[in-house]
Amino acid sequence: MTTFVVDASVAIKWVVREPGTDEAMSLLKIFEARHVKLVAPRQIAEEVASALSKAFRQKRISKREAEHAFQEFEAHAPKLNDDVNLVGLALALSLQHQISLWDCLYLALAIDEGADLITADQRFYRSVSRHYPFVKLLGS
């Protein structure tokens, strides 16, 4: 079975309607049909919660919608990986490429799993895809 690492920029589209939601939902559907395996570092839950909190503060969603969206995320979450040994690799990648440690945790997991990493974060994609062709932009 093919494994993909997904980041929070993809997962938030499962629960909040925004550009790229249709592509993200297609990926979620094939995951739920057990045609692919989705994995993510444990911090994806905090990142999704943070994005929901921000959407609430920006008055794009209500408190109830944010709470419901997080429950939906938890119900459909990818397999969470909490391997602390990936933090060292993530730090090395972050220092090498001068990008966020949080983004590099997804990159480190993809390297460890030998999996493609799917992101909707165009800035992150542009920063690493030339070095790591297994990083894919959602919908591409």
N, CA, C and O of each residue as an XYZ file, in Angstrom:
560
protein
N       0.840     -1.171      0.000
C       0.000      0.000      0.000
C       0.891      1.242      0.000
O       1.873      1.309      0.739
N       0.549      2.206     -0.817
C       1.298      3.449     -0.901
C       1.063      4.297      0.346
O      -0.067      4.445      0.812
N       2.148      4.845      0.870
C       2.069      5.715      2.038
C       2.385      7.141      1.629
O       3.320      7.389      0.868
N       1.593      8.080      2.144
C       1.840      9.505      1.956
C       1.908     10.172      3.321
O       1.134      9.848      4.221
N       2.830     11.096      3.464
C       2.848     11.987      4.618
C       2.049     13.214      4.214
O       2.262     13.770      3.137
N       1.126     13.640      5.077
C       0.355     14.860      4.809
C       0.653     15.867      5.906
O       0.872     15.504      7.062
N       0.658     17.131      5.527
C       0.890     18.157      6.530
C      -0.410     18.872      6.875
O      -1.454     18.604      6.281
N      -0.338     19.769      7.826
C      -1.533     20.457      8.327
C      -2.193     21.320      7.263
O      -3.401     21.554      7.318
N      -1.417     21.795      6.296
C      -2.012     22.615      5.236
C      -2.981     21.808      4.381
O      -3.884     22.374      3.764
N      -2.804     20.510      4.340
C      -3.739     19.607      3.651
C      -4.881     19.236      4.590
O      -6.049     19.306      4.210
N      -4.546     18.845      5.804
C      -5.561     18.367      6.756
C      -6.599     19.431      7.092
O      -7.769     19.101      7.289
N      -6.203     20.695      7.162
C      -7.174     21.744      7.488
C      -8.247     21.841      6.400
O      -9.382     22.233      6.670
N      -7.881     21.484      5.187
C      -8.838     21.539      4.073
C      -9.888     20.423      4.161
O     -10.898     20.466      3.458
N      -9.653     19.436      5.015
C     -10.656     18.394      5.236
C     -11.816     18.929      6.060
O     -12.924     18.397      5.995
N     -11.564     19.983      6.838
C     -12.571     20.432      7.796
C     -12.996     21.892      7.629
O     -13.981     22.315      8.234
N     -12.276     22.662      6.824
C     -12.633     24.045      6.545
C     -12.603     24.235      5.037
O     -11.619     23.907      4.374
N     -13.692     24.766      4.509
C     -13.785     24.985      3.060
C     -12.880     26.153      2.681
O     -13.056     27.274      3.159
N     -11.902     25.870      1.808
C     -10.979     26.877      1.303
C     -10.400     26.354     -0.006
O     -10.619     25.191     -0.344
N      -9.665     27.179     -0.753
C      -9.096     26.678     -2.006
C      -8.283     25.402     -1.766
O      -7.472     25.337     -0.842
N      -8.508     24.405     -2.597
C      -7.818     23.126     -2.471
C      -8.598     22.076     -1.701
O      -8.158     20.932     -1.588
N      -9.758     22.456     -1.167
C     -10.553     21.501     -0.387
C     -10.946     20.284     -1.213
O     -10.885     19.161     -0.713
N     -11.347     20.481     -2.462
C     -11.777     19.336     -3.282
C     -10.650     18.319     -3.453
O     -10.883     17.114     -3.354
N      -9.432     18.797     -3.708
C      -8.294     17.896     -3.878
C      -7.961     17.200     -2.553
O      -7.658     16.007     -2.530
N      -8.020     17.949     -1.462
C      -7.745     17.349     -0.150
C      -8.790     16.298      0.196
O      -8.454     15.244      0.737
N     -10.040     16.572     -0.109
C     -11.111     15.615      0.179
C     -10.963     14.351     -0.668
O     -11.278     13.255     -0.204
N     -10.493     14.495     -1.888
C     -10.247     13.313     -2.734
C      -9.191     12.418     -2.105
O      -9.330     11.195     -2.102
N      -8.140     13.022     -1.574
C      -7.094     12.256     -0.901
C      -7.654     11.571      0.344
O      -7.356     10.404      0.599
N      -8.456     12.286      1.112
C      -9.057     11.711      2.315
C      -9.959     10.528      1.960
O      -9.972      9.520      2.667
N     -10.702     10.648      0.878
C     -11.604      9.558      0.474
C     -10.842      8.293      0.108
O     -11.261      7.193      0.468
N      -9.723      8.436     -0.607
C      -8.973      7.217     -0.958
C      -8.275      6.636      0.264
O      -8.029      5.431      0.321
N      -7.952      7.484      1.249
C      -7.403      7.008      2.522
C      -8.473      6.224      3.282
O      -8.207      5.133      3.785
N      -9.673      6.778      3.363
C     -10.740      6.108      4.103
C     -11.198      4.821      3.421
O     -11.710      3.911      4.074
N     -11.011      4.752      2.102
C     -11.328      3.519      1.372
C     -10.175      2.509      1.483
O     -10.235      1.416      0.920
N      -9.143      2.892      2.208
C      -7.963      2.055      2.465
C      -7.181      1.713      1.203
O      -6.634      0.620      1.060
N      -7.147      2.694      0.281
C      -6.331      2.523     -0.923
C      -4.926      3.088     -0.732
O      -3.993      2.706     -1.439
N      -4.784      4.000      0.226
C      -3.485      4.557      0.576
C      -3.414      4.679      2.093
O      -4.432      4.647      2.785
N      -2.206      4.818      2.588
C      -1.975      5.039      4.013
C      -1.504      6.486      4.171
O      -0.595      6.923      3.465
N      -2.114      7.224      5.087
C      -1.688      8.589      5.386
C      -1.071      8.618      6.777
O      -1.621      8.050      7.720
N       0.068      9.279      6.899
C       0.747      9.424      8.186
C       1.146     10.884      8.362
O       1.274     11.638      7.397
N       1.336     11.255      9.610
C       1.774     12.619      9.929
C       2.432     12.609     11.295
O       2.145     11.742     12.120
N       3.310     13.563     11.538
C       3.845     13.691     12.891
C       2.728     14.131     13.840
O       1.761     14.770     13.424
N       2.871     13.790     15.080
C       1.825     14.077     16.074
C       1.448     15.550     16.117
O       0.298     15.865     16.423
N       2.355     16.454     15.826
C       2.056     17.880     15.956
C       1.006     18.353     14.960
O       0.553     19.493     15.055
N       0.607     17.522     14.015
C      -0.419     17.943     13.065
C      -1.702     18.350     13.802
O      -2.391     19.275     13.374
N      -2.022     17.670     14.896
C      -3.239     18.005     15.641
C      -3.152     19.422     16.199
O      -4.122     20.177     16.125
N      -2.010     19.787     16.752
C      -1.841     21.141     17.274
C      -1.888     22.174     16.158
O      -2.446     23.257     16.336
N      -1.308     21.847     15.011
C      -1.317     22.788     13.890
C      -2.719     22.986     13.334
O      -3.095     24.107     12.992
N      -3.496     21.911     13.239
C      -4.875     22.039     12.772
C      -5.679     22.858     13.784
O      -6.445     23.742     13.401
N      -5.505     22.566     15.065
C      -6.210     23.335     16.106
C      -5.825     24.811     16.033
O      -6.686     25.678     16.186
N      -4.566     25.106     15.804
C      -4.115     26.485     15.692
C      -4.752     27.178     14.483
O      -5.166     28.334     14.574
N      -4.828     26.477     13.365
C      -5.462     27.050     12.163
C      -6.945     27.317     12.405
O      -7.481     28.319     11.932
N      -7.609     26.426     13.140
C      -9.023     26.630     13.456
C      -9.197     27.824     14.394
O     -10.124     28.616     14.225
N      -8.315     27.953     15.373
C      -8.354     29.087     16.282
C      -8.159     30.398     15.518
O      -8.844     31.387     15.777
N      -7.233     30.391     14.590
C      -6.985     31.588     13.773
C      -8.204     31.925     12.907
O      -8.584     33.090     12.791
N      -8.811     30.908     12.305
C     -10.011     31.138     11.482
C     -11.143     31.724     12.325
O     -11.900     32.572     11.854
N     -11.253     31.264     13.575
C     -12.254     31.819     14.488
C     -11.937     33.282     14.802
O     -12.819     34.138     14.734
N     -10.685     33.568     15.143
C     -10.294     34.947     15.479
C     -10.510     35.888     14.300
O     -10.820     37.064     14.491
N     -10.349     35.378     13.089
C     -10.566     36.176     11.877
C     -12.043     36.221     11.473
O     -12.406     36.798     10.448
N     -12.883     35.600     12.305
C     -14.334     35.574     12.099
C     -14.743     34.882     10.790
O     -15.769     35.204     10.191
N     -13.897     33.910     10.362
C     -14.247     33.102      9.186
C     -15.106     31.918      9.578
O     -15.855     31.395      8.753
N     -15.005     31.483     10.842
C     -15.833     30.393     11.357
C     -16.255     30.733     12.788
O     -15.614     31.533     13.469
N     -17.338     30.110     13.221
C     -17.812     30.325     14.594
C     -17.065     29.399     15.550
O     -16.358     28.484     15.128
N     -17.236     29.657     16.846
C     -16.640     28.792     17.863
C     -17.157     27.369     17.695
O     -16.378     26.417     17.736
N     -18.451     27.219     17.509
C     -19.047     25.892     17.333
C     -18.475     25.198     16.093
O     -18.181     24.003     16.128
N     -18.321     25.941     15.010
C     -17.756     25.360     13.784
C     -16.307     24.914     14.008
O     -15.891     23.865     13.515
N     -15.543     25.717     14.753
C     -14.150     25.349     15.038
C     -14.091     24.068     15.858
O     -13.298     23.173     15.567
N     -14.924     23.984     16.876
C     -14.938     22.790     17.726
C     -15.381     21.559     16.937
O     -14.796     20.484     17.071
N     -16.405     21.722     16.124
C     -16.888     20.603     15.301
C     -15.817     20.186     14.280
O     -15.592     18.998     14.050
N     -15.170     21.177     13.680
C     -14.134     20.886     12.683
C     -12.993     20.082     13.316
O     -12.468     19.158     12.693
N     -12.611     20.426     14.540
C     -11.538     19.679     15.181
C     -11.971     18.248     15.487
O     -11.180     17.315     15.349
N     -13.213     18.076     15.900
C     -13.726     16.723     16.126
C     -13.710     15.929     14.824
O     -13.389     14.741     14.825
N     -14.050     16.571     13.727
C     -14.014     15.904     12.415
C     -12.578     15.528     12.047
O     -12.325     14.436     11.538
N     -11.645     16.440     12.307
C     -10.246     16.119     12.041
C      -9.828     14.886     12.835
O      -9.230     13.961     12.284
N     -10.143     14.874     14.121
C      -9.760     13.739     14.970
C     -10.378     12.436     14.466
O      -9.754     11.378     14.554
N     -11.584     12.506     13.947
C     -12.267     11.305     13.452
C     -11.631     10.774     12.172
O     -11.728      9.583     11.878
N     -10.983     11.651     11.411
C     -10.426     11.257     10.108
C      -8.911     11.424     10.042
O      -8.330     11.395      8.957
N      -8.282     11.594     11.177
C      -6.847     11.898     11.212
C      -6.014     10.780     10.604
O      -6.374      9.605     10.685
N      -4.893     11.161      9.993
C      -3.948     10.139      9.528
C      -3.329      9.439     10.726
O      -3.501      9.868     11.867
N      -2.614      8.369     10.459
C      -1.878      7.687     11.531
C      -0.823      8.663     12.054
O      -0.022      9.201     11.289
N      -0.839      8.878     13.353
C       0.079      9.838     13.954
C       1.359      9.146     14.405
O       1.327      8.093     15.042
N       2.474      9.757     14.065
C       3.786      9.227     14.409
C       4.400     10.145     15.457
O       4.525     11.348     15.228
N       4.778      9.601     16.580
C       5.404     10.425     17.618
C       6.833      9.985     17.902
O       7.289     10.039     19.044
N       7.526      9.556     16.878
C       8.907      9.113     17.011
C       9.806     10.316     17.303
O      10.097     11.113     16.411
N      10.236     10.436     18.540
C      11.074     11.576     18.930
C      12.432     11.539     18.245
O      13.123     12.556     18.195
N      12.820     10.401     17.724
C      14.096     10.307     17.022
C      14.107     11.114     15.730
O      15.179     11.406     15.198
N      12.950     11.476     15.221
C      12.881     12.276     13.995
C      13.213     13.743     14.256
O      13.502     14.485     13.317
N      13.177     14.166     15.504
C      13.434     15.574     15.821
C      14.860     15.970     15.436
O      15.072     17.065     14.917
N      15.828     15.109     15.679
C      17.212     15.405     15.302
C      17.362     15.590     13.806
O      18.022     16.526     13.356
N      16.751     14.697     13.028
C      16.792     14.833     11.570
C      16.066     16.106     11.145
O      16.544     16.830     10.272
N      14.917     16.380     11.756
C      14.169     17.593     11.417
C      14.996     18.841     11.709
O      14.992     19.786     10.920
N      15.699     18.853     12.827
C      16.546     19.996     13.152
C      17.649     20.155     12.109
O      17.914     21.265     11.647
N      18.285     19.059     11.741
C      19.347     19.122     10.727
C      18.802     19.664      9.405
O      19.449     20.488      8.759
N      17.627     19.212      9.007
C      17.006     19.697      7.764
C      16.659     21.175      7.871
O      16.850     21.940      6.926
N      16.147     21.565      9.034
C      15.784     22.963      9.255
C      17.003     23.877      9.166
O      16.949     24.944      8.554
N      18.085     23.453      9.774
C      19.305     24.247      9.733
C      19.903     24.277      8.323
O      20.386     25.313      7.867
N      19.867     23.150      7.652
C      20.436     23.063      6.303
C      19.683     23.943      5.319
O      20.297     24.640      4.511
N      18.341     23.916      5.382
C      17.529     24.614      4.386
C      16.945     25.931      4.898
O      16.283     26.654      4.153
N      17.196     26.237      6.174
C      16.703     27.463      6.793
C      15.186     27.600      6.663
O      14.667     28.636      6.248
N      14.499     26.527      7.030
C      13.038     26.534      7.040
C      12.554     26.037      8.401
O      13.327     25.502      9.196
N      11.295     26.222      8.644
C      10.686     25.904      9.930
C      10.949     24.467     10.375
O      10.866     23.529      9.582
N      11.265     24.317     11.652
C      11.412     22.980     12.225
C      10.109     22.203     12.071
O      10.126     21.005     11.791
N       8.981     22.886     12.253
C       7.679     22.212     12.187
C       7.462     21.609     10.799
O       6.985     20.481     10.679
N       7.810     22.358      9.754
C       7.712     21.812      8.394
C       8.689     20.658      8.213
O       8.380     19.671      7.545
N       9.862     20.788      8.807
C      10.884     19.745      8.651
C      10.531     18.454      9.384
O      11.064     17.398      9.044
N       9.653     18.508     10.375
C       9.188     17.264     10.999
C       8.421     16.414      9.984
O       8.546     15.189      9.980
N       7.636     17.054      9.131
C       6.940     16.319      8.069
C       7.949     15.774      7.062
O       7.841     14.630      6.621
N       8.922     16.594      6.707
C       9.951     16.177      5.761
C      10.754     15.002      6.322
O      11.024     14.037      5.607
N      11.131     15.081      7.583
C      11.882     13.991      8.216
C      11.066     12.704      8.232
O      11.603     11.621      7.997
N       9.783     12.818      8.507
C       8.927     11.628      8.512
C       8.839     11.024      7.115
O       8.884      9.803      6.963
N       8.715     11.864      6.098
C       8.664     11.360      4.722
C       9.963     10.634      4.364
O       9.933      9.580      3.729
N      11.079     11.190      4.764
C      12.369     10.534      4.512
C      12.410      9.192      5.234
O      12.793      8.179      4.649
N      12.016      9.186      6.499
C      12.038      7.967      7.299
C      11.104      6.892      6.738
O      11.442      5.708      6.735
N       9.942      7.306      6.269
C       8.948      6.367      5.736
C       9.213      5.986      4.280
O       8.624      5.032      3.773
N      10.094      6.724      3.608
C      10.290      6.517      2.175
C       9.026      6.851      1.410
O       8.674      6.171      0.446
N       8.342      7.903      1.844
C       7.028      8.255      1.311
C       7.037      9.645      0.690
O       7.884     10.477      1.012
N       6.085      9.883     -0.203
C       5.871     11.225     -0.713
C       5.237     12.069      0.379
O       4.460     11.570      1.194
N       5.573     13.343      0.386
C       4.990     14.310      1.301
C       4.075     15.211      0.490
O       4.506     15.823     -0.488
N       2.821     15.291      0.890
C       1.855     16.134      0.182
C       1.580     17.361      1.045
O       1.218     17.248      2.217
N       1.759     18.530      0.444
C       1.542     19.798      1.127
C       0.708     20.721      0.251
O       0.700     20.589     -0.973
N       0.011     21.647      0.880
C      -0.682     22.713      0.166
C       0.024     24.046      0.414
O      -0.429     25.092     -0.051
N       1.129     24.001      1.143
C       1.908     25.184      1.494
C       2.898     25.468      0.361
O       3.946     24.829      0.261
N       2.551     26.425     -0.479
C       3.374     26.694     -1.657
C       4.773     27.186     -1.302
O       5.738     26.848     -1.988
N       4.895     27.972     -0.248
C       6.212     28.471      0.146
C       7.118     27.312      0.578
O       8.277     27.247      0.170
N       6.593     26.404      1.398
C       7.354     25.234      1.815
C       7.718     24.384      0.598
O       8.861     23.950      0.459
N       6.752     24.151     -0.275
C       6.990     23.362     -1.482
C       8.136     23.965     -2.308
O       9.047     23.251     -2.726
N       8.082     25.268     -2.536
C       9.134     25.925     -3.335
C      10.497     25.825     -2.646
O      11.528     25.733     -3.312
N      10.498     25.843     -1.322
C      11.759     25.795     -0.572
C      12.463     24.444     -0.656
O      13.693     24.387     -0.646
N      11.698     23.359     -0.738
C      12.322     22.040     -0.624
C      12.171     21.114     -1.830
O      12.925     20.149     -1.952
N      11.230     21.378     -2.710
C      10.945     20.400     -3.772
C      12.113     20.182     -4.726
O      12.243     19.096     -5.290
N      12.952     21.171     -4.918
C      14.102     20.966     -5.818
C      15.134     20.021     -5.200
O      15.872     19.341     -5.912
N      15.176     19.988     -3.858
C      16.095     19.092     -3.153
C      15.459     17.724     -2.886
O      16.141     16.701     -2.830
N      14.143     17.739     -2.725
C      13.413     16.525     -2.354
C      12.224     16.373     -3.298
O      11.129     16.849     -3.001
N      12.438     15.709     -4.437
C      11.364     15.604     -5.434
C      10.149     14.811     -4.959
O       9.120     14.804     -5.633
N      10.252     14.147     -3.814
C       9.105     13.419     -3.288
C       8.135     14.344     -2.559
O       7.083     13.896     -2.104
N       8.473     15.632     -2.441
C       7.539     16.615     -1.880
C       6.632     17.069     -3.021
O       7.097     17.588     -4.036
N       5.341     16.864     -2.834
C       4.359     17.134     -3.871
C       3.394     18.216     -3.411
O       3.014     18.259     -2.241
N       2.999     19.086     -4.328
C       2.024     20.119     -4.040
C       0.632     19.541     -4.281
O       0.367     18.964     -5.336
N      -0.242     19.695     -3.314
C      -1.615     19.186     -3.421
C      -2.231     19.650     -4.739
O      -2.194     20.834     -5.075
N      -2.790     18.709     -5.467
C      -3.463     19.025     -6.716
C      -2.567     19.040     -7.936
O      -3.046     19.209     -9.057
N      -1.263     18.863     -7.727
C      -0.338     18.878     -8.876
C      -0.142     17.501     -9.449
O       0.602     17.335    -10.416
